[in-house]
Amino acid sequence: MTTERIIRGMAGFFVLLSLALGVEISPLFHSTWWLAFTAFVGLNLLQSAFTGFCPPEILLKRLGVKSGGCGGKACE
């Protein structure tokens, strides 16, 4: 698995989790303040698209996870 796929998975998980905790009709509702975390994740994804700066990617690379690129069948 590549850094890009892990980061996409992490972002999706955090968005879904924060929505589950922040939307009042959810059985996991805790506080509407969790929606601020959803916005935080979205803003980080947006700035990363423009700047290329992504702290989780730096950490994953230091842990030895390979970067994306054309390593899978989708690139052939």
Phi and psi in degrees as a GROMACS rama.xvg file:
@    title "Ramachandran Plot"
@    xaxis  label "Phi"
@    yaxis  label "Psi"
@TYPE xy
-98.7769  166.897  THR-2
-59.9273  -39.7834  THR-3
-63.5409  -42.565  GLU-4
-68.3278  -38.5164  ARG-5
-65.0129  -43.4889  ILE-6
-65.5537  -41.0752  ILE-7
-61.5392  -42.3426  ARG-8
-63.8904  -42.3796  GLY-9
-62.6082  -45.728  MET-10
-62.4097  -45.3348  ALA-11
-61.852  -42.7446  GLY-12
-61.657  -46.4245  PHE-13
-66.7472  -36.155  PHE-14
-64.6438  -48.3269  VAL-15
-64.7642  -40.435  LEU-16
-63.9462  -46.2675  LEU-17
-68.245  -32.0581  SER-18
-67.5523  -41.4088  LEU-19
-62.3775  -34.9001  ALA-20
-85.518  -16.8378  LEU-21
-110.281  -10.9476  GLY-22
-97.8589  127.736  VAL-23
-62.3623  -26.698  GLU-24
-82.4083  -5.28026  ILE-25
-76.2222  141.347  SER-26
-67.8442  -15.1704  PRO-27
-98.4647  9.34635  LEU-28
-52.4728  135.084  PHE-29
-124.946  -54.1261  HIS-30
-161.218  145.503  SER-31
-68.7403  -13.7512  THR-32
-64.9695  -18.3089  TRP-33
-64.4772  -21.8256  TRP-34
-66.8652  -24.5824  LEU-35
-64.7502  -34.2525  ALA-36
-67.4445  -37.4114  PHE-37
-59.1418  -45.9735  THR-38
-63.3447  -39.7087  ALA-39
-60.0515  -45.6516  PHE-40
-62.7719  -43.9887  VAL-41
-61.7554  -43.4714  GLY-42
-64.323  -39.0241  LEU-43
-65.6669  -39.1274  ASN-44
-63.5104  -41.2297  LEU-45
-65.1581  -48.0422  LEU-46
-65.9138  -34.0184  GLN-47
-65.4442  -34.7947  SER-48
-64.3596  -32.7617  ALA-49
-91.2108  -35.3234  PHE-50
-100.397  -24.2455  THR-51
80.4462  0.142523  GLY-52
-89.8982  121.905  PHE-53
-143.651  102.879  CYS-54
-55.1809  -41.4939  PRO-55
-61.7111  -32.4667  PRO-56
-65.4507  -40.6488  GLU-57
-60.8496  -44.8199  ILE-58
-64.245  -44.1692  LEU-59
-63.5628  -38.3886  LEU-60
-64.6192  -38.5832  LYS-61
-67.1016  -27.4933  ARG-62
-82.41  -1.96616  LEU-63
94.8892  9.23219  GLY-64
-75.5688  135.371  VAL-65
-75.8688  150.674  LYS-66
-74.2261  168.367  SER-67
-71.845  -136.072  GLY-68
101.665  -156.763  GLY-69
-98.4794  73.144  CYS-70
-106.98  -14.9628  GLY-71
-106.306  179.98  GLY-72
-69.6906  -22.0943  LYS-73
-65.4914  -22.4005  ALA-74
-91.0966  -9.86441  CYS-75
